[in-house]
Amino acid sequence: KERKAVELEPDNYLHLNDLGYGLLEAGQLEEAESLLKRSINLAPPDYEFARNNLKYLYEKKAELKTTSGKRNSRGSK
């Protein structure tokens, strides 16, 4: 649904944010980051949803990096 909306209106910051958040929740972080950044660039200054979602994405990336690092250190001798 969100992807179709972005296809129809590629410069609509609301659609970009919605799709970006959906991809974030699905674990597709690189594409989500790109869409959220684009939403921020197109949105009015007081639109905070995309900024908040991008912050959440960065937190999730940091968490994954930390988890991955712990896994690698346990497995090596």
Disulfide bonds with the S-S distance in Angstrom:
none
